[in-house]
């Protein structure tokens, strides 16, 4: 990714043993990712010729095996910004390694690279839906500006010891309308971005059971929300963020009965954060003991069009348009080895700031998924799921949970999207005191790194490519 990435301390619980369930059996009651109701089946080509076409505004389904590289084609015009995402959704119980995941690339038919990105599970055994995207920004002197057919390339990275089965794959092509008049291209000054979180909400908690993925994510807004998540499950929520608004989250994981009070899972609880185009933002995780509460805190910069041109970090550039942002909360299968039943979860969400006027689009930004409407705010307040009508019944089954928060706080500074991790006690085998989670926090494109930056991109943008947008890359140390 172009531009310097934030320097992040490398070792999150580096000295801990990583216990990975040997069996690849689906945990009892674990929920599988629910694909889009209107997803069209496609079959990726093993060659750059013959890739099936993906149309803007549509969602597609396929599957991908270990080490496979699949090609699809997309037609780009000369004016619109293109954002094309891929979701890998292995079944619960699938064995995965730390670096297993997806590599995405968008290139022209003559081999010019438009952008690239990658995403992985960030911990052994941390199977869950993961997503990232590639993009083409329409701008003077940018890469891949000619109208025509381009290749979307999806590669699955898989360790030899990981499960050999195919992963369900979901592809989505979103097209952001061009601007009717020029918008600012000067990114915000790092020093001007608020990093001090406000006091978390203390309202009476409402029960919201999260969905299985992006397509049935349950709406939340400013407030306190409770859920119960079984080991091996991930619950998805979505929150509408308009121009100028800033998001803060405190996810609290409560205690539960345990069979062994010395057991723990070093990446037992996790929060993934995505933008409206399913662009990956961050994935902080925390150790979970079962008889001790834990918490994860996360925040993003105010939503601004010019964030996509930022050059001082790897993640905030993805907070570059209004729309539905997604929060995915996971409890690892490993927790099920010592905890009895689901983990109580409490989400305290703050939306700071009133909506501001956004850029003037030459097209319907709301229809394309890059705006927030009054109906969206109503659906969030009612807890309506993404695939349900706004009748106030979208939250489905809601279960009350009781959660606590650890006293220790770990600060993760990404210079774009900041994540804070809280721990109550020092983990055996790890250096004493709080540690920064450098290796477990990825970021996505559009981040403060010069245009949509990719997950943790700290490496320089490839030679011969313009500075906007940079390639998405991984900056694990």
C-alpha positions in Angstrom: 0.0 0.0 0.0 1.3 3.4 -0.8 2.2 5.7 2.0 3.7 4.8 5.4 1.6 2.4 7.5 1.2 3.0 11.2 4.0 1.4 13.3 2.4 -1.2 15.4 4.0 -3.3 18.1 4.3 -6.9 16.8 3.6 -9.4 19.5 0.1 -10.2 20.6 0.5 -12.9 23.1 3.4 -14.2 21.0 4.5 -16.6 23.6 1.2 -18.4 24.1 0.5 -21.8 22.8 -2.2 -21.8 20.1 -4.6 -24.6 20.8 -6.4 -25.6 17.7 -9.2 -28.1 17.7 -8.0 -31.1 15.7 -11.5 -32.2 14.6 -13.1 -30.6 11.5 -16.6 -31.3 12.7 -19.2 -28.6 12.8 -19.8 -27.5 16.4 -23.2 -28.2 17.8 -25.8 -25.5 17.0 -23.2 -23.6 15.0 -24.7 -21.4 12.2 -23.6 -21.3 8.6 -23.2 -18.1 6.6 -26.5 -17.2 4.9 -25.9 -16.3 1.3 -27.8 -13.5 -0.4 -31.2 -14.6 -1.5 -30.7 -13.2 -5.0 -27.1 -14.5 -5.4 -26.5 -15.9 -8.9 -24.3 -19.0 -9.2 -21.1 -18.5 -11.3 -18.1 -20.7 -11.9 -14.7 -19.0 -11.9 -12.3 -19.8 -14.7 -8.8 -21.2 -14.0 -7.5 -18.9 -16.8 -7.6 -15.2 -17.5 -9.8 -16.0 -20.5 -13.3 -17.3 -20.1 -14.1 -15.7 -16.7 -17.8 -15.3 -16.2 -19.0 -11.7 -16.1 -20.0 -10.0 -12.8 -22.5 -7.2 -13.2 -22.6 -4.1 -11.1 -25.2 -4.1 -8.3 -25.4 -7.9 -8.2 -24.2 -10.7 -5.9 -22.8 -14.0 -7.0 -21.9 -17.4 -5.4 -19.2 -19.8 -6.1 -16.8 -22.1 -4.2 -13.0 -22.2 -4.0 -10.6 -25.1 -3.2 -7.2 -25.0 -1.4 -4.6 -23.1 -3.6 -7.1 -22.4 -6.3 -7.0 -19.2 -8.4 -10.3 -18.2 -10.1 -10.9 -15.6 -12.7 -14.0 -13.5 -13.3 -14.6 -10.5 -15.6 -16.1 -7.1 -14.8 -16.9 -4.3 -17.2 -15.8 -0.9 -16.0 -16.9 2.5 -17.4 -14.6 5.5 -17.4 -16.5 7.5 -14.7 -17.6 5.4 -11.8 -15.6 4.0 -8.9 -15.8 0.2 -8.7 -15.6 -1.8 -5.5 -15.6 -5.6 -5.9 -15.6 -7.8 -2.8 -15.2 -11.5 -2.0 -16.4 -13.3 1.1 -15.0 -16.6 2.1 -17.4 -18.5 4.4 -16.0 -21.9 5.5 -18.4 -24.0 7.5 -18.1 -23.9 11.2 -15.6 -26.6 12.3 -13.4 -26.2 9.3 -9.7 -26.4 10.2 -7.9 -23.2 9.3 -4.4 -21.8 10.0 -3.4 -18.2 10.8 -2.4 -17.3 7.2 -5.3 -19.0 5.4 -7.4 -16.6 3.5 -8.1 -14.8 0.2 -5.9 -12.8 -2.1 -7.8 -10.5 -4.5 -6.5 -8.7 -7.5 -8.1 -6.5 -10.2 -6.2 -6.1 -13.4 -6.7 -5.1 -17.0 -6.7 -7.7 -19.8 -3.2 -6.7 -20.7 -1.9 -7.2 -17.2 -2.0 -3.7 -15.6 -2.8 -4.0 -11.9 -5.5 -1.8 -10.7 -5.5 -2.8 -7.0 -4.9 -5.8 -4.8 -5.8 -6.9 -1.3 -5.7 -9.9 1.1 -7.4 -11.0 4.2 -6.8 -14.0 6.5 -8.1 -15.6 9.7 -5.3 -14.0 11.8 -5.2 -16.9 14.2 -5.0 -20.7 14.0 -8.5 -22.2 14.3 -10.3 -18.8 14.0 -12.7 -20.0 11.3 -15.4 -17.5 10.5 -16.6 -15.5 7.4 -13.9 -13.1 6.2 -14.1 -10.6 3.4 -12.1 -7.9 1.5 -12.3 -6.0 -1.7 -10.4 -4.6 -4.7 -11.3 -1.3 -6.5 -10.8 1.0 -9.4 -11.1 4.7 -8.6 -11.9 6.9 -11.6 -9.5 9.8 -11.4 -7.1 11.6 -13.7 -3.8 9.8 -14.2 -5.0 6.8 -12.2 -4.5 3.2 -13.0 -7.0 1.3 -15.2 -8.9 4.3 -16.4 -10.0 3.0 -19.8 -13.5 1.6 -20.1 -13.5 -2.1 -20.9 -13.3 -5.6 -19.5 -11.1 -6.3 -16.5 -10.1 -9.5 -14.6 -11.1 -10.1 -11.0 -8.6 -12.7 -9.6 -9.4 -14.6 -6.4 -6.8 -16.9 -4.9 -7.2 -19.1 -1.8 -4.2 -19.4 0.5 -4.3 -22.6 2.5 -1.8 -24.3 4.8 -1.2 -28.0 4.0 -2.5 -28.9 7.4 -5.8 -27.1 6.9 -9.1 -28.6 5.9 -9.1 -29.7 2.3 -12.8 -28.9 1.5 -14.0 -26.1 -0.7 -15.0 -22.8 0.9 -18.3 -21.1 -0.2 -17.5 -17.9 -1.9 -19.7 -14.8 -2.3 -18.8 -12.0 -4.8 -20.3 -8.6 -5.0 -19.8 -5.7 -7.5 -20.7 -2.3 -6.2 -20.4 0.8 -8.4 -20.2 4.2 -6.7 -21.6 6.9 -8.9 -19.3 9.6 -10.3 -19.4 13.1 -8.8 -21.4 15.9 -10.3 -18.8 18.3 -9.2 -15.2 17.9 -7.8 -14.9 16.9 -4.1 -11.9 17.6 -1.8 -8.9 15.4 -2.4 -6.9 16.7 0.5 -7.0 14.1 3.3 -7.7 15.2 6.9 -4.8 16.0 9.1 -3.9 13.2 11.4 -3.8 15.5 14.4 -7.3 16.7 13.7 -8.9 13.3 14.0 -10.5 12.6 17.4 -9.0 9.6 19.1 -10.4 10.0 22.6 -13.5 7.8 22.8 -16.5 9.4 24.6 -18.0 7.6 27.6 -19.8 4.5 26.4 -23.7 4.5 26.5 -25.3 3.4 29.7 -28.8 3.1 28.4 -31.0 0.1 29.2 -29.8 -2.8 27.1 -31.9 -4.1 24.2 -31.7 -7.7 23.0 -30.4 -8.1 19.4 -29.4 -11.4 18.0 -26.9 -10.9 15.2 -27.1 -12.5 11.8 -24.9 -15.1 10.1 -23.3 -12.7 7.7 -23.6 -9.5 5.6 -26.9 -10.5 4.1 -28.9 -11.0 7.3 -26.9 -8.6 9.6 -29.1 -7.1 12.2 -29.4 -3.3 12.5 -28.1 -1.5 15.6 -27.6 2.2 16.2 -26.5 4.4 19.2 -27.2 2.3 22.4 -26.5 -0.9 24.3 -27.3 -4.3 22.8 -27.0 -7.8 24.2 -26.6 -11.1 22.6 -25.3 -14.6 23.4 -22.8 -16.2 21.0 -21.9 -19.9 21.0 -18.3 -21.1 20.6 -17.6 -21.4 16.9 -20.2 -18.7 15.9 -20.0 -15.3 14.4 -22.8 -12.8 14.8 -23.1 -9.9 12.3 -24.6 -6.4 13.0 -24.8 -3.4 10.8 -24.9 0.3 11.7 -25.7 3.3 9.4 -23.0 5.9 9.4 -23.6 9.1 7.5 -21.1 11.7 6.3 -19.2 13.3 9.2 -20.3 10.7 11.7 -17.8 8.8 13.8 -18.3 5.3 15.2 -17.2 3.9 18.6 -17.7 0.4 19.8 -17.1 -1.3 23.1 -17.8 -5.1 22.9 -17.9 -6.7 26.4 -17.7 -10.5 26.8 -19.2 -11.7 30.0 -18.3 -14.7 32.2 -19.8 -18.1 31.8 -19.5 -21.4 33.6 -16.2 -23.2 33.0 -15.1 -26.8 33.5 -11.4 -25.7 34.0 -10.7 -22.3 35.6 -7.1 -22.5 34.4 -8.0 -22.8 30.7 -8.1 -19.9 28.2 -8.2 -19.2 24.5 -5.6 -16.7 23.4 -7.8 -15.4 20.5 -11.0 -16.5 22.1 -13.1 -13.4 21.2 -12.8 -11.1 18.2 -14.5 -8.2 16.4 -14.2 -7.7 12.6 -15.2 -4.3 11.1 -16.2 -3.7 7.5 -17.4 -0.8 5.4 -20.5 -0.7 3.1 -18.6 -2.3 0.2 -17.4 -5.1 2.5 -14.0 -3.5 2.6 -12.0 -5.0 5.5 -11.1 -2.5 8.3 -9.8 -4.3 11.4 -9.9 -7.5 13.4 -8.8 -7.0 17.0 -9.0 -10.1 19.3 -8.7 -10.8 23.0 -7.9 -13.7 25.3 -10.9 -15.2 27.0 -10.9 -17.3 30.2 -14.6 -17.9 30.7 -14.6 -17.0 34.4 -13.1 -13.6 33.7 -14.7 -10.8 31.6 -12.9 -9.3 28.6 -13.6 -6.4 26.3 -12.6 -5.0 22.9 -12.9 -1.3 22.0 -12.8 0.0 18.5 -13.2 3.3 16.7 -13.0 4.8 13.2 -12.4 8.3 11.9 -15.4 10.5 10.8 -16.8 9.4 7.5 -15.3 11.6 4.8 -15.0 11.3 1.0 -11.4 12.6 1.1 -10.3 9.8 3.5 -9.7 7.7 0.4 -6.8 10.0 -0.5 -5.2 9.8 2.9 -1.5 8.8 3.3 -0.9 8.2 7.0 -2.1 4.8 7.9 -3.5 1.6 6.5 -7.2 1.6 7.4 -9.1 4.9 7.6 -9.2 5.3 3.9 -11.9 2.6 3.9 -14.1 5.0 5.9 -14.7 7.0 2.8 -18.4 6.7 2.1 -21.7 6.8 3.9 -23.8 3.6 4.3 -24.2 0.5 6.3 -21.0 -0.5 8.2 -20.7 -4.0 9.6 -19.5 -5.4 12.9 -18.9 -9.2 13.2 -18.4 -10.6 16.7 -16.9 -14.0 17.0 -16.3 -16.6 19.8 -13.7 -19.2 18.8 -14.4 -22.9 18.9 -11.6 -23.3 21.4 -13.7 -21.5 24.0 -16.1 -24.5 23.8 -13.4 -26.8 25.2 -13.7 -25.2 28.7 -16.8 -23.0 28.7 -20.3 -24.3 29.2 -22.8 -22.8 26.8 -22.8 -19.5 24.9 -20.8 -16.4 25.9 -22.9 -13.4 27.0 -22.0 -10.3 24.9 -22.9 -6.7 25.3 -22.2 -4.1 22.6 -22.1 -0.4 23.5 -22.2 1.6 20.3 -21.7 5.4 20.0 -22.4 7.4 16.8 -20.8 10.7 17.3 -21.9 13.8 15.3 -24.9 14.9 13.2 -25.1 13.9 9.5 -23.3 16.3 7.2 -23.9 17.1 3.6 -21.9 14.7 1.4 -20.4 15.1 -2.0 -22.7 15.8 -5.0 -23.1 12.5 -6.9 -24.1 12.3 -10.5 -26.4 9.3 -9.8 -28.4 7.6 -7.0 -25.8 7.0 -4.3 -28.5 5.5 -2.0 -29.6 2.9 -4.6 -25.9 2.0 -5.1 -25.4 1.5 -1.3 -23.3 4.6 -0.6 -25.7 6.7 1.5 -27.9 6.7 4.6 -31.6 7.3 4.4 -34.2 8.0 7.0 -35.5 4.5 6.3 -32.1 3.1 7.1 -32.1 4.9 10.5 -35.5 3.5 11.2 -34.4 -0.1 10.4 -31.4 0.3 12.6 -33.5 1.5 15.5 -36.0 -1.4 15.0 -33.3 -4.0 14.7 -34.4 -5.1 11.2 -32.1 -7.6 9.5 -30.6 -6.8 6.1 -32.8 -9.3 4.3 -36.1 -8.4 6.0 -38.6 -5.6 5.6 -38.6 -2.7 8.0 -41.5 -3.9 10.1 -39.7 -3.7 13.4 -39.4 -7.5 13.7 -36.1 -7.9 12.0 -34.1 -8.7 15.1 -35.8 -12.1 15.4 -35.0 -14.0 18.5 -33.4 -11.7 21.1 -31.6 -13.0 24.1 -30.6 -11.1 27.2 -26.9 -11.3 28.1 -24.9 -10.1 31.0 -21.4 -8.9 30.2 -18.4 -7.4 32.1 -15.3 -5.6 31.1 -11.7 -6.2 32.1 -9.7 -3.5 33.8 -6.6 -3.5 31.7 -6.6 -1.7 28.3 -4.5 -2.4 25.3 -4.1 0.4 22.8 -3.8 -0.5 19.1 -2.9 2.5 17.0 -3.4 2.1 13.3 -3.3 5.8 12.5 -6.5 5.4 10.7 -8.8 3.0 12.5 -7.8 2.6 16.1 -8.6 -0.4 18.2 -8.2 -0.8 21.9 -8.2 -4.1 23.6 -8.9 -4.7 27.3 -7.4 -7.5 29.4 -8.0 -8.1 33.1 -5.1 -10.3 33.9 -1.8 -11.2 32.4 -1.7 -14.4 30.4 0.7 -17.1 31.6 3.7 -17.4 29.4 3.4 -13.9 28.0 5.5 -10.9 29.0 4.0 -9.1 32.0 1.7 -6.2 31.4 -0.5 -5.1 28.5 0.7 -5.8 24.9 -0.2 -4.2 21.6 -1.9 -6.4 19.2 0.0 -5.8 16.0 -0.3 -9.2 14.4 -4.0 -9.6 15.1 -5.3 -6.3 13.7 -5.7 -6.1 10.0 -7.0 -3.2 8.0 -8.5 -2.7 4.7 -8.3 -0.6 1.6 -9.0 3.0 1.4 -7.1 3.4 4.6 -5.0 6.3 5.5 -2.4 5.1 3.1 -3.2 6.9 -0.1 -6.5 5.9 -1.5 -8.2 2.7 -0.6 -5.4 1.0 1.2 -5.5 -2.7 1.9 -5.5 -4.7 5.0 -2.5 -3.6 6.8 -0.5 -2.2 3.9 2.9 -1.0 4.9 4.8 -2.0 1.9 5.4 0.6 -0.8 3.0 0.8 -3.7 4.2 -1.1 -6.7 6.5 0.6 -9.1 4.8 2.3 -12.1 1.5 2.7 -10.4 -0.1 6.0 -9.4 -0.4 6.9 -5.8 -4.3 6.6 -5.7 -5.5 4.0 -4.8 -2.6 2.0 -3.3 -2.6 -1.8 -3.2 -4.0 -3.6 -0.3 -1.4 -5.6 1.5 -0.6 -7.2 4.8 1.7 -5.5 7.3 2.1 -8.3 9.9 5.5 -8.2 11.5 
